[in-house]
């Protein structure tokens, strides 16, 4: 009996508190209006400051292990590299799946961990497995195994295409000018150039002449590496000032490389140009870019995770607008695959939905409640949308397609 009375007293207290609070708010309309204005303004600024992306940042604990062993067939890559690494990787905790590929000269292993394992923990466990497997790996690897995390946020946010009646090497020069300006932005991770030519100095040896002089491949390699060096020469005290000395022996042109002296183990000496054809050429193209069936040089812009996509896109457009005035005549710069366009369209859909919801609510209720009361009720639609940005900011969310879909669904319902 006493418990029932106590519960009834608590309920009466709660009802009284609520009635008093509502009554106090009704009497202090100015305070209520001021609070609504402040909440609305701060919610709008939060909406403007929240990072806007096309998709939410996905973190999947996946690590790539890459190993390079030049001159090795896929079957040998499988036996010499993949199997020792897989043996140690399988002993680590939290691994969900291991997928390995044995290619010519290259070993690629994808290690996927359980979702409760963080990226840093996964990377440390993979590095530990690599260290344990080193004793079973070949000692003359071209490149030791490296652990690289899979970052799904490193997808291009836009492609900047440079086209015109110019050689590819000249288009690459223009692309590098734009690349330097965009990479200086704090919101950009890097800018990759696709479709350009890479300079390569080729040494095409004549096997018959090598045998005639008794020169081996190792002796040629040693001679070229020994001439193309840049080393420190220590310090020199000049007038009580210590100056750093550096010996620069790097090749500045192809003629210097042609005149390198090769000494064979049999005592013979020969210039490199006498046993090989040295040319300043380009590496075999591994990537191609085309636009409107024409070859172009493309810049793939990659944004930092969590940064504002819309602002980054607008800054890049400003850089390209400045470059437009100084670019060579006949050079066309065009943006394709701009993710910010879809994000802007989604944001406009959200704003239009809020505005239409306010109009419809006011239009329907004005016949029953009057215009003044209908407007106050209709204001709950945009106000509720602005209030929703407070928890988004507190939880570190970004405005992306998933969040906007939830907003639109909530406003429609």
C-alpha positions as CSV (number, residue, x, y, z in Angstrom):
1,X,0.0,0.0,0.0
2,X,2.8,2.4,0.9
3,X,4.6,1.6,-2.4
4,X,1.4,2.4,-4.4
5,X,1.1,5.7,-2.6
6,X,4.8,6.5,-3.3
7,X,4.4,5.7,-7.0
8,X,1.3,7.9,-7.2
9,X,3.2,10.8,-5.5
10,X,6.1,10.4,-8.0
11,X,3.7,10.5,-11.0
12,X,1.9,13.6,-9.6
13,X,5.3,15.3,-9.1
14,X,6.4,14.5,-12.7
15,X,3.1,15.8,-14.1
16,X,3.3,18.9,-12.0
17,X,6.9,19.5,-13.1
18,X,5.9,19.1,-16.8
19,X,2.9,21.4,-16.4
20,X,5.0,24.0,-14.6
21,X,7.7,23.9,-17.3
22,X,5.2,24.2,-20.1
23,X,3.5,27.0,-18.3
24,X,6.8,28.8,-17.7
25,X,7.7,28.5,-21.4
26,X,4.3,29.8,-22.4
27,X,4.7,32.9,-20.2
28,X,8.2,33.6,-21.5
29,X,7.7,33.6,-25.2
30,X,10.7,35.8,-25.9
31,X,13.0,33.3,-24.3
32,X,11.5,30.5,-26.3
33,X,11.9,32.5,-29.6
34,X,15.4,33.3,-28.7
35,X,16.3,29.7,-28.0
36,X,14.7,28.6,-31.3
37,X,16.7,31.2,-33.2
38,X,20.0,30.2,-31.5
39,X,19.4,26.5,-32.1
40,X,18.5,27.2,-35.8
41,X,21.5,29.4,-36.4
42,X,24.0,27.0,-34.7
43,X,22.4,24.0,-36.5
44,X,22.9,25.8,-39.9
45,X,26.5,26.5,-39.1
46,X,27.0,22.9,-38.1
47,X,25.5,21.8,-41.4
48,X,27.9,24.0,-43.3
49,X,31.0,22.8,-41.3
50,X,30.3,19.1,-41.4
51,X,32.5,17.3,-44.0
52,X,30.5,16.3,-47.1
53,X,31.4,13.1,-49.0
54,X,29.9,10.9,-51.7
55,X,30.2,7.7,-49.5
56,X,31.0,7.1,-45.8
57,X,34.6,6.2,-45.0
58,X,34.9,2.4,-44.8
59,X,37.6,0.9,-42.7
60,X,38.2,-2.8,-43.5
61,X,41.2,-4.5,-41.9
62,X,42.9,-5.7,-45.0
63,X,46.7,-5.7,-45.6
64,X,48.5,-6.3,-48.9
65,X,52.0,-8.0,-48.7
66,X,54.0,-7.3,-51.8
67,X,57.3,-8.9,-52.6
68,X,59.5,-8.4,-55.8
69,X,61.9,-11.1,-57.0
70,X,63.1,-10.2,-60.4
71,X,63.6,-12.9,-63.0
72,X,61.5,-15.5,-61.1
73,X,58.7,-17.6,-62.7
74,X,55.3,-17.7,-61.0
75,X,55.8,-21.4,-59.9
76,X,59.0,-20.4,-58.1
77,X,57.3,-17.3,-56.6
78,X,54.7,-19.7,-55.1
79,X,57.2,-22.1,-53.6
80,X,59.9,-19.6,-52.5
81,X,57.8,-16.7,-51.2
82,X,54.1,-17.3,-50.9
83,X,54.3,-20.6,-49.0
84,X,56.7,-19.4,-46.3
85,X,54.7,-16.2,-45.8
86,X,51.4,-17.9,-45.7
87,X,52.7,-20.4,-43.1
88,X,53.6,-17.6,-40.7
89,X,50.5,-15.5,-41.5
90,X,48.1,-18.3,-40.7
91,X,49.6,-18.5,-37.2
92,X,48.5,-15.0,-36.4
93,X,45.3,-14.3,-34.5
94,X,42.2,-12.7,-36.0
95,X,42.8,-13.6,-39.6
96,X,39.6,-14.3,-41.6
97,X,41.0,-15.0,-45.1
98,X,44.3,-15.2,-47.0
99,X,44.4,-14.8,-50.7
100,X,47.8,-15.1,-52.6
101,X,48.8,-14.5,-56.2
102,X,52.0,-15.6,-57.8
103,X,52.9,-13.5,-60.8
104,X,56.0,-13.1,-62.9
105,X,58.6,-11.4,-60.6
106,X,56.0,-10.4,-58.0
107,X,54.2,-12.0,-55.1
108,X,50.9,-10.4,-53.9
109,X,49.2,-11.7,-50.7
110,X,45.9,-10.2,-49.4
111,X,45.3,-10.7,-45.7
112,X,41.8,-10.0,-44.4
113,X,41.2,-9.8,-40.6
114,X,38.1,-10.0,-38.5
115,X,36.2,-6.7,-38.2
116,X,37.1,-6.4,-34.5
117,X,40.7,-6.0,-35.4
118,X,41.9,-2.4,-36.0
119,X,44.0,-1.5,-39.0
120,X,47.1,-0.7,-36.9
121,X,46.8,-4.1,-35.1
122,X,46.4,-5.9,-38.4
123,X,49.4,-4.2,-39.8
124,X,51.6,-5.0,-36.8
125,X,50.6,-8.7,-36.9
126,X,51.4,-8.9,-40.6
127,X,54.8,-7.3,-40.1
128,X,55.5,-9.7,-37.2
129,X,54.7,-12.7,-39.5
130,X,57.0,-11.2,-42.2
131,X,59.9,-11.0,-39.8
132,X,59.3,-14.6,-38.7
133,X,59.3,-15.7,-42.4
134,X,62.5,-13.9,-43.4
135,X,64.7,-16.9,-42.5
136,X,62.9,-19.0,-45.1
137,X,62.8,-16.4,-47.8
138,X,65.6,-16.0,-50.5
139,X,68.4,-13.7,-49.5
140,X,68.6,-12.0,-52.9
141,X,65.1,-10.5,-53.1
142,X,64.8,-7.5,-55.3
143,X,62.4,-5.9,-52.8
144,X,61.7,-7.2,-49.4
145,X,58.1,-8.0,-48.3
146,X,56.2,-4.8,-47.5
147,X,52.8,-4.5,-45.7
148,X,50.4,-2.0,-47.2
149,X,47.0,-1.3,-45.7
150,X,44.0,-1.1,-48.0
151,X,42.5,2.4,-47.8
152,X,39.0,2.6,-49.5
153,X,39.0,6.3,-49.1
154,X,41.8,6.7,-51.7
155,X,39.6,6.7,-54.7
156,X,39.8,9.6,-57.2
157,X,37.2,12.3,-56.5
158,X,37.6,13.7,-60.0
159,X,39.6,13.3,-63.2
160,X,41.3,16.3,-64.8
161,X,42.1,15.6,-68.5
162,X,44.6,17.6,-70.5
163,X,44.3,17.3,-74.3
164,X,45.6,19.1,-77.3
165,X,47.9,18.9,-80.3
166,X,51.0,18.5,-78.2
167,X,53.4,15.7,-77.7
168,X,52.7,13.5,-74.6
169,X,55.9,14.6,-72.9
170,X,54.8,18.3,-73.2
171,X,51.3,17.4,-71.9
172,X,53.0,15.7,-68.9
173,X,54.9,18.9,-68.2
174,X,51.6,20.9,-68.2
175,X,50.0,18.2,-66.0
176,X,52.9,18.4,-63.5
177,X,52.3,22.2,-63.1
178,X,48.7,21.6,-62.2
179,X,49.7,18.6,-60.0
180,X,52.0,20.7,-57.8
181,X,49.3,23.3,-57.2
182,X,46.6,20.8,-56.3
183,X,48.8,18.7,-54.0
184,X,49.6,21.9,-52.1
185,X,46.0,21.8,-50.8
186,X,45.7,20.4,-47.3
187,X,42.5,18.5,-48.2
188,X,44.3,16.5,-51.0
189,X,46.4,13.4,-50.4
190,X,48.0,13.2,-53.8
191,X,47.4,13.5,-57.5
192,X,48.4,10.6,-59.8
193,X,49.3,11.2,-63.5
194,X,47.9,8.6,-65.9
195,X,48.7,8.2,-69.6
196,X,52.0,10.1,-69.6
197,X,55.4,8.8,-70.8
198,X,58.1,8.0,-68.3
199,X,61.7,8.8,-69.2
200,X,64.0,5.8,-69.4
201,X,67.7,5.5,-70.3
202,X,68.1,2.2,-72.2
203,X,71.3,0.3,-72.4
204,X,70.9,-2.3,-75.2
205,X,73.9,-4.7,-75.0
206,X,75.5,-6.5,-77.9
207,X,76.2,-10.1,-76.6
208,X,78.7,-10.8,-79.4
209,X,80.8,-7.7,-78.6
210,X,80.6,-8.5,-74.8
211,X,82.0,-12.0,-75.4
212,X,84.8,-10.5,-77.6
213,X,85.9,-8.2,-74.9
214,X,85.2,-10.7,-72.1
215,X,82.9,-8.3,-70.2
216,X,80.1,-9.6,-68.0
217,X,76.7,-8.1,-67.1
218,X,77.8,-7.7,-63.5
219,X,80.9,-5.7,-64.5
220,X,78.8,-3.4,-66.6
221,X,76.3,-2.9,-63.8
222,X,79.1,-2.2,-61.3
223,X,80.8,0.3,-63.6
224,X,77.6,2.3,-64.2
225,X,76.6,2.3,-60.6
226,X,80.1,3.3,-59.5
227,X,80.1,6.3,-61.9
228,X,76.6,7.5,-61.1
229,X,76.9,8.4,-57.4
230,X,76.3,11.4,-55.2
231,X,78.2,11.1,-51.9
232,X,79.1,13.3,-49.0
233,X,82.7,14.5,-48.7
234,X,82.6,15.5,-45.0
235,X,83.2,19.0,-43.7
236,X,85.9,21.6,-44.5
237,X,86.9,24.4,-42.1
238,X,87.2,27.6,-44.1
239,X,87.9,30.8,-42.1
240,X,86.4,29.3,-38.9
241,X,83.3,28.3,-40.9
242,X,82.5,24.6,-41.4
243,X,81.3,24.0,-44.9
244,X,79.8,20.7,-46.1
245,X,81.4,19.1,-49.1
246,X,79.5,16.9,-51.5
247,X,80.9,14.9,-54.5
248,X,78.4,15.0,-57.3
249,X,79.1,12.3,-59.9
250,X,75.6,11.8,-61.3
251,X,75.2,11.6,-65.1
252,X,73.8,14.8,-66.6
253,X,73.4,13.5,-70.2
254,X,73.6,10.3,-72.2
255,X,77.1,11.1,-73.7
256,X,78.6,10.8,-70.2
257,X,77.0,7.4,-69.8
258,X,78.3,6.3,-73.2
259,X,81.9,7.1,-72.2
260,X,81.9,5.0,-69.0
261,X,84.9,2.7,-69.0
262,X,84.2,-1.0,-68.4
263,X,87.1,-3.1,-67.1
264,X,86.8,-6.9,-67.6
265,X,88.2,-9.5,-65.3
266,X,90.7,-10.4,-68.0
267,X,92.2,-6.9,-68.0
268,X,90.5,-5.5,-71.1
269,X,89.0,-2.0,-71.1
270,X,86.2,-0.8,-73.3
271,X,83.8,2.1,-73.4
272,X,80.1,1.3,-72.9
273,X,79.2,2.8,-76.3
274,X,81.4,0.2,-78.0
275,X,79.5,-2.8,-76.7
276,X,76.0,-1.3,-76.2
277,X,73.5,1.1,-77.7
278,X,72.6,3.8,-75.2
279,X,69.5,5.7,-75.9
280,X,67.4,8.3,-74.1
281,X,63.9,6.9,-74.5
282,X,60.7,6.2,-72.7
283,X,59.6,3.2,-70.6
284,X,57.0,0.9,-71.9
285,X,53.6,2.4,-71.2
286,X,51.7,0.6,-68.5
287,X,48.6,2.9,-68.3
288,X,46.6,4.7,-71.0
289,X,44.1,7.6,-70.8
290,X,41.7,8.5,-73.6
291,X,38.9,11.1,-73.9
292,X,36.6,11.4,-76.9
293,X,38.8,8.7,-78.7
294,X,41.9,11.0,-78.3
295,X,44.9,10.3,-76.1
296,X,45.1,12.6,-73.1
297,X,47.1,12.9,-69.8
298,X,44.8,12.5,-66.8
299,X,45.2,13.7,-63.3
300,X,43.5,11.5,-60.7
301,X,42.8,13.6,-57.6
302,X,42.6,11.7,-54.3
303,X,41.2,13.4,-51.2
304,X,42.1,12.9,-47.6
305,X,39.7,10.8,-45.6
306,X,37.1,12.9,-43.6
307,X,37.7,16.1,-45.6
308,X,35.0,18.1,-47.2
309,X,34.5,16.9,-50.8
310,X,32.5,19.9,-52.0
311,X,35.0,22.5,-50.7
312,X,37.9,20.5,-52.1
313,X,36.2,20.4,-55.5
314,X,35.5,24.1,-55.5
315,X,39.1,24.9,-54.6
316,X,40.3,22.7,-57.5
317,X,38.0,24.5,-59.9
318,X,39.4,27.8,-58.7
319,X,42.9,26.6,-59.4
320,X,41.9,25.5,-62.9
321,X,40.2,28.8,-63.5
322,X,43.5,30.6,-62.6
323,X,45.4,28.3,-64.9
324,X,43.0,28.9,-67.7
325,X,44.4,32.4,-68.2
326,X,48.0,31.3,-68.4
327,X,47.7,27.9,-70.2
328,X,49.1,27.5,-73.7
329,X,46.8,28.1,-76.6
330,X,45.2,24.9,-77.9
331,X,45.4,23.1,-74.5
332,X,42.0,21.8,-73.3
333,X,41.5,21.1,-69.6
334,X,38.3,19.2,-68.8
335,X,37.0,17.7,-65.6
336,X,35.2,14.3,-65.6
337,X,33.9,11.9,-63.0
338,X,33.4,14.7,-60.4
339,X,31.9,13.1,-57.3
340,X,31.0,16.5,-55.8
341,X,28.3,17.0,-58.5
342,X,26.3,14.0,-57.1
343,X,26.9,15.2,-53.5
344,X,25.7,18.7,-54.4
345,X,22.6,17.2,-56.0
346,X,21.8,15.1,-52.9
347,X,22.2,18.2,-50.7
348,X,19.8,20.1,-52.9
349,X,17.3,17.3,-52.7
350,X,17.5,17.4,-48.9
351,X,17.0,21.2,-48.8
352,X,14.1,21.0,-51.3
353,X,12.4,18.2,-49.3
354,X,12.7,20.3,-46.1
355,X,11.2,23.4,-47.8
356,X,8.4,21.4,-49.5
357,X,7.6,19.7,-46.2
358,X,7.3,23.1,-44.5
359,X,5.1,24.4,-47.3
360,X,2.8,21.4,-47.3
361,X,2.4,21.4,-43.5
362,X,1.5,25.1,-43.4
363,X,-0.9,24.7,-46.4
364,X,-2.8,21.8,-44.9
365,X,-3.0,23.1,-41.3
366,X,-3.8,26.7,-42.1
367,X,-7.4,25.7,-42.8
368,X,-7.8,24.2,-39.3
369,X,-5.4,26.1,-37.1
370,X,-5.0,29.4,-38.8
371,X,-2.0,30.8,-40.7
372,X,0.0,31.9,-37.6
373,X,-0.3,28.5,-35.7
374,X,0.3,26.6,-39.0
375,X,3.5,28.4,-39.5
376,X,4.7,27.6,-36.0
377,X,3.9,23.9,-36.5
378,X,5.5,23.9,-40.0
379,X,8.7,25.3,-38.5
380,X,9.2,22.0,-36.7
381,X,10.2,20.4,-40.1
382,X,13.3,22.5,-40.7
383,X,14.0,22.8,-37.0
384,X,14.0,19.0,-36.5
385,X,16.4,18.7,-39.5
386,X,18.8,21.2,-38.1
387,X,18.6,19.6,-34.6
388,X,19.7,16.3,-36.2
389,X,23.1,17.7,-37.1
390,X,24.0,18.1,-33.4
391,X,24.4,14.3,-32.8
392,X,26.1,13.9,-36.2
393,X,28.8,16.4,-35.1
394,X,29.2,14.8,-31.6
395,X,29.6,11.3,-33.1
396,X,32.0,12.4,-35.9
397,X,29.8,11.5,-38.8
398,X,30.1,13.1,-42.3
399,X,27.2,14.1,-44.6
400,X,27.2,11.4,-47.3
401,X,24.8,9.5,-49.4
402,X,23.7,7.1,-46.6
403,X,23.1,10.0,-44.1
404,X,21.2,12.1,-46.7
405,X,19.0,9.1,-47.6
406,X,18.1,8.7,-43.9
407,X,17.3,12.4,-43.7
408,X,15.1,12.3,-46.8
409,X,13.3,9.2,-45.6
410,X,12.7,10.8,-42.2
411,X,11.3,14.0,-43.8
412,X,9.1,12.1,-46.1
413,X,7.7,9.9,-43.4
